[in-house]
Amino acid sequence: MKDVFKRFFFGKREKYWWMNVLVPLVSILLAFIVGAIFIKITGRSPVVAYKLLFGASGLFPGPYWKSHFSEMLLSSSMYIATGLGFAIAAKGGLFNIGAEGHFIVGGITAAYLGYAKPFAGLPKFIHLPLIIVGVILAGGIWGAIAGYLKAKRGIHEVITTIMLNWIALYLIEAWLVIGPMKAAVETGISGTPYISLSAKLPKILPPTRLNISIIIILAVTFLIWYLFYKTTFGYEIRTMGHTLIFGMEAPKAAGINVERKTIQTMFIAGAVAALGGAFMVLGVLFQYPPIFEGGYGFDGIAVALIGQNEPLGVVLAGILIGALRTGATTVQLAHIPKTFPSIIEGFAVGFIALQMLIRYWLMKLVRGRKKSVQTEMGGGAK
Amino acid sequence: MNSNIPFLNASIAQALDYTAPILFAALGGVMSENAGIVNIALEGMMRFAAFFGVWGSFVSGNPWVGLLWGVGIGILLGALHAYITVKWAGDQIISGVAINVMAMGMITYLLESVFKTTGYSPPVAYFGAPASKVHLTFLKGIPILGAFAELTILIWFALILVVVLHFVLYHTVLGLRIRAVGENPHAAETLGVNVFKIKWFAVISGSVLAAFGGLALSLGTLSSFTNSMAMGKGFIGLAAMIFGKWTPFGALGAILIFAGAQVLQLFMQGTATGFAKLIPLGFYLSLPYMLTIGALIGVVGKAVGPASDGVPYKKES
């Protein structure tokens, strides 16, 4: 695991820095090719499928473009949120599988603060920021638990975040939503009550559903970029990520409080991913339903990996995945199930995992000489 | 008292039904992680195998053919995971995420193209059919042991496998090599162990075990594939493996505790009074995961994994 971070982070100082851009692009391209083969094998036409997929993705102008475009940005904002959740932790050398949990924790917090009595009567300009602050705190604390366990007890964050995902899921969906937060029976609503008008995210492109979530998340992305590349705090976190392979001795020697930074990093990661859940509740569903349509957290991992854990990369990858998911509803016209994009996504992540191989191939293509490639890559390919 | 025996036995049999798929997944994890390769794709592999098992049984009308199909896809996925993580020293978590994401998309896709249905497959021939079960009639009527009178062959296989895997890991040369590779691959290499071969073997056999977990769901407990079938089972298996300290018997013990929590929940729902009634359902469901974190913190005994677990191995050049 440490090795991957070494590759991700030392990557930029490499002679062939453009590899970091080319590898995700090639991975996506390969994934589309494999996806086409898969469609062909199952007896459908890949051309028709991709035409439908991209035609309705919101990326290109066409019929109903406005509504596709808004749907794309709606889902992209959530993918960017969970993607950033993974990428932020990765910058600090942490593997955060917990975005799924942070997402639903954010969702339930937004729902509660959105309908609960003392808050629901507030004017919008106080109510909405209050909810966002609440979501950031709740998601952040849920994330910081894993950070704390890693920093103080040395427990691997992959394990704790997976466990915390399930704990969050069951505590929310098998307790809160069917218990204390259940809507009154006479209202006939399943799940939590609907949030008050003052809690809904303002729309920006009527008559579509598009709301300010995409603006919020782009601002957050900028803040994260600023934090990481323009502040001491971010520099120290990146130092942790860079030097993970040396067992954190170097940042410690430089006076960085590694334990506290780990907890803080996980707090930020959890808080940003939780925003995604808040977007879902405040902008799309307006309540927390009995069963939340999940997957945004796990797709966030894919988004971050395709975006190479860079803020800008995450935005682009988030828009790509959002577009694929939006277009997916139309591929059903060609009798192709709408889960088809997750096949492409899965392959793209698979090829990213195989990036040593892809780098090796690309190098071979560029240099045309096998031997020098091996030595320049540190003999990684065996 | 006598009338309670069938009920007790039926409850235990039900708990065993719950246990088998998770046990397979946990044992798959034990195999793979003892050789130093983390496999968080247990969940995805179960999903793949559950579907392919049903598909094979649907095509042939014979659950054994389904079993072969499921094992086949397990081998393929294991080879994929090993190719990424062992041959190319790729990241094990990313590879696992890729397989899980693929399982989500590809199986739903195949479900709709093969059976023309959404969410579930038609019923097929399975091991849970009364005629296909392993009948030990002489056990019937005996408390506790009676639960073993009519089990599917997959449950028996899971239970026997615990012993077999324990023996292989701790009492054979192969097992010693697997553990050596997981603890310190460089030292193992120095002693002439082929680290890559051992890792390939452990990852693929671990995936096959996870595949059996999926088969135990779709061809053991149920007779069809449903879309939400494997939901979380692979991750409970992962938790059980950690809670059981990366050993076969530990994993079995962990799952029995988890199953106990489930039984307790059913029991409490019906009969609890006073304070116990206030404990919500969600608490029992999340108990396995809380226990696992507790085990890692050291509240419930310290859980420490193989030293080189998760670290990609590269030969020194």
Interface residues (C-beta under 8 A of the other chain):
Chain A: M1 K2 D3 V4 F38 T42 G43 F95 I97 L149 R153 I155 H156 V158 I159 T160 I162 M163 L164 W166 I167 L169 Y170 L171 I172 E173 A174 W175 L176 I178 G179 G295 F298 D299 I301 A302 L305 I336 P337 T339 F340 P341 S342 I343 I344 E345 G346 F347 V349 G350 I352 A353 L354 Q355 M356 L357 G379 G380 A381 K382
Chain B: V38 I40 L80 I84 T85 K87 W88 A89 G90 D91 Q92 I93 I94 S95 V97 A98 I99 N100 V101 M102 A103 M104 G105 M106 T108 Y109 L110 L111 E112 S113 T118 G232 F235 L238 A239 I242 P280 L281 G282 F283 L285 S286 Y289 M290 T292 I293 L296 I297 G298 G310 V311 P312 K314 K315 S317
